[in-house]
């Protein structure tokens, strides 16, 4: 396994070096995802092509059933496409085994979940340390407290999730996503369970991470006002992208999609 | 994941639900304690049997007439025994002591008891390693004159005379009056019958005054001849010599009319029985250990289902198949190893408590040994490993997305 990891990382490094600065970090070409439910095939993704560059902040929007969650699972390497190509940092994800996907998730992707997904038994600090357990790395305590410091929770390190507010729990979630210094921050409805004040705080942190640290941030949401805070919004419907551009074009895209549906 | 992290994570998970962990442990605790205590009882019994038989005197052969039927006369006589001291035919034989045994009611004053009465010669004392605590053993003179004297086993002495010194007192056996000339040192023991419940009398007295059987060749018919061999290495040779000598004397051309058993064989037979019994008990205890393992598997299955979301989170954070497998396998193994240690302590304590105590009429002697304890612990750990693998594999095989979605 160790040999596999090394070669994986080595090949990734080679490809990264060959890339020009503006080459896409994420590149999807004609990606589909088909689920079999009984005898019916459900096309959750029906030919999605797009690219996201390093340092971008993108919101993926769509109603439930539009395929945005499936897209996020694929982007997050939790699942592989049924067909099409997904290149992440110059690496073809579709060809990887389950363990290699785990390795990629550990090194390159930081997840932020709607329901925070913290382990209730562990303290904030131990929760943030979790990704560090699955990969080489020492100094877990220090790195975890640095990440917690980054989201402004250094005074809550030894609290358990139940002793924290929703907004604080989500900040622990962000710290956990940051602790491995990932290429991509994937936030799935990060404000879905929060009141508007906490939502604003969380969005502020995510935007700061993008603006000040140049991190690639992808937010999946169904709320237009959240999506509108990102410079680029991708709208999904029925497994395909119906619009892709700055939030000002959002209305047009939606109109166009509505027009398509009418025809 | 480093082994240290794996173990601390497992301990933290187990510590999170203490009651459940305790209940899951219980099966293994009971199983291991049962295995250790029953095996200790078995070992103890085996040891005490061996010790007792060896205390009878080592290098012993027992020659007994083959029992051809209840009415047939005994074929072994006192003369056969004397013939075994022939330096040419039986050079390996050092000494021989014939015995005639019968039993009867013994009365002393207002006390009476039923005792085994053994007619012996003076040689019996050292061949069978007896010693006299007061008075003296049967003498040659008493054998020649068919004297009505008795040497009492310690238990008989106590029953009939209490704390008084029996030497010089009289008692009645089958209506005849006997003078007590000695009391034997206590031997204890159940392996070859209760030696403390015996009364020894001169062999001639036993034969002519207390029983009335005769051999076809005349002479005193005996129930056994105790033969002392010069050394443990000469046992096989001695058996050969005794066989040849007796076949010649009895003019046998086909089957022997006697059997020879060695001390060794007696020990083997008895310990074999004991071992079978111990093995049987151990098997029952082993089943309880197995059931404990199933209990652990059950708990682990529940735990995996309950922690599906945790597994999903860990997988999303980059936990590999092996990481999840190791996490649950180590939990199961630590669980049963912990139960094993607690069970070992309990088992050793139980064995110690039982040692030398009389329980349901049985005198228990236990021998706790390290190898049994280590074996039981290893088996407990192996059971945890074995019964932990299936639940752990189920956990490791969960799809991250489905595990994350699990409510």
Interface residues (C-beta under 8 A of the other chain):
Chain A: X1 X73 X76 X78 X79 X98 X99 X102 X103 X105 X106 X107 X111 X113 X117 X118 X119 X121 X130 X131 X133 X134 X135 X176 X180
Chain B: X1 X5 X9 X12 X13 X16 X309 X310 X312 X313 X314 X315 X316 X317 X318 X319 X320 X321 X322 X323 X400 X401 X404
